[in-house]
Amino acid sequence: MELHELRALIGRHALNGEVPIGDSAVIASVDRPGSPEFSMTGTMVVLLAQGAKRLAVGDQVYTYRAGQSLVTSVDLPTTGHFIEASRDTPALGFALTLKPGLIADLLLHPAASGLPRFGSRAAAPRGIMVDDAPDELVEAITRMVRLLDRPRDLAVLAPLVEREITWLVLGGPRGAAVSQLGLADSRLSRVAQAVRWLREHYAESVRVDELARMTQMSPSAFHRSFQAVTSLSPIQFQKQLRLQEARVRLLADHHDIAGIAHAVGYESPSHFSRDYKRRFGASPLHDAERFHAAATSGLPTPQSRNGPMTLDRSPDAGLAAVRAGDDRVDEAPRTGIAAGERRFDVAPTGFEPALPP
């Protein structure tokens, strides 16, 4: 696998920031490990050309490194941080949004009959998958990044390379899972429908059987499928959305904690405070005071994150990731893999992070 050219292209164009390529792709460079950050994934394929990142979803932890691709097939709340990134050797990455409409169009092509597919009775696929990137995928991504040096050609050729990259993902080891994005009646699409509803109605009370009816599944089948895709129960998923939204609101109004609790769906402010502290490692009052002190002193405050290096493509800024000034983040890996977590780390044997997580 040849990554030298891709590293050079991203390093030259990104310069410790993010640069879009057309309307679907972006490259980025990050020059420090940082503390765990919260974000929504969107649906995308990510390739790291340099560095490494660790991502937690529920009780599952994924580590992906240079030369590996991460595919997300549903919008998930995650906690992630870089474990290899420095000023001298920044993390360099590429991300492309996976579009259900484009996937559906490709699946109609006669050649798609040979693509891997899930059987009609197969369980819903996991929402995040990590694999070594095949050479042809790296080569196609490199050609897309080269278009930044050819601005006249970019608008015409970028959609064609996007189509090629999507096709290669469909034909790869996770193609069967990704293909479900383009099938309206697949289990993955039905779970994605429930995820969209929860994101739009996170403050409302909801019953699992109501979500099951919405997705035309039995309650037991829906619960199994939702857990398989997101690594969270529907109630846990909704709670994470509520707490992330509450933290964003604390940045804007540090006085009315009870009002924020009610606004995101909590009936009891004390219950909200317990959940918040369990999730973020500090009470909402402590965080609110810290955010306010940072803002009034001119110090940087937590910011929403967006881009492939944070895996946040959410169109809703209110639910975007928030960087904590406190390094302690419950349910996120801090000093290795916490007890009870299932680890998905496909790094080459003997390759250890240059920096501790």
C-alpha positions, 0 to 999 in steps of 0.5 A: 500500500502506497501512502506517501503521495497521499500524505504529501498531498494532505499535508500540503493542502490541509496545514492543520485544518480542513479543506473540502473537496467538492461537496462530499469529501474533506481532508484534514490535519491534526497536530496534537492528540487532544482530549476525548471529544463527542460527535455524531458520525454521519455516514462516511468512509474515512481513510487515515494516511498518518496517525491513529485515533480511538473511537468509543461507541457504547461499550465498543472501542475501535482503533484505526491507524494509517492505511486503515479505513473506517466505515460508518453506516448510521449516524452515531454519538461517539467519543473519540481522540487521537492517540498518534498526532504531533506537530512533527507528525500530524494525523492526516485523513480523508473522509467521504460522505456515503450517500444513500441515493448514490448507493441505490443508483449503483446497486441498480447497475447490472454489475452490482449483481456480484456485490456482497449482500446480506440475506433477508434474515441476516442480523442488522450490521454493526454501524461502525467497521474498521478494515485495512484499506485495499490498494485500489481504494487508496489509489482512488482517494489519492486521485480525488485529493490530487484534484485540489491541484486542478481546480478547473477539473475538480467540479467535473471529475470529483463526482466521478471519483466519488462514484468510484470510491463508493463502488469500491466500498460496496465491493469491499469487505463491508460492502454488504453492510454499506449496501443496506444504506441504499435499500429502503426496506433493509434493517439498517435503513429502518434503524437509521429511520429511528435514529433520525427520529430520535435526533429530531425528537430527543427531548420527547418521551418515547417508548421502544414499541412506538419506535418499533411500529414506526420502523415496521418491526416487532419490538424484540426485532427492533431492539436487537437490530438497534443494539447491533447497529448502534451498540446502544439501546434506544433509551441509552442513545436518546440519553446521549443526545440529550446530554450532548445537547445540554452541554452545548446549551450550557455554553450559551446560558450558564445560569439556568441549569434547571431550564436546560434540563427540562429543555432537553427532556429531563423532568428532574434536575437532580436526575439530569445532574447525576447523568451529566456528571456520570457522562462528563465527569463534572456536574453541570454547575461546575462545567457551567462555571468553568465555561463562563470563566473561560469565556470572560477571561478570553481563554478558549471554550469548548467548541463544536467539532466537524470533519472527518478527523472528529467524525462529525458530519452532523448538520445540527450544530446543537448536537455537534461534539463538544470538547471538554477542558477536563480530560476525564470523560466517562465511557471514553478510553483514557488509560487504555481499554476500560474493563468490560469494553469489547475492543476492535483493534486491527492494527498490525501486530506489534504496532503500538501507539507513540503516545499513550491514550 
